[in-house]
Amino acid sequence: LEEAIAAVRAAAAGIRARAFAATPSYNACRSCAYNQICPFTATRE
């Protein structure tokens, strides 16, 4: 339970800091609305 709480707190801190680093992967990029214009799109590999 403590690990889950820590993960949620870390995610919340990232959201508050507006830290949205790109994490391209086939599964993420193929359903992303921005995959046609995103320079990080993994489907272009």
Order of alpha helices (4+ residues) and beta strands (2+ residues): alpha-alpha
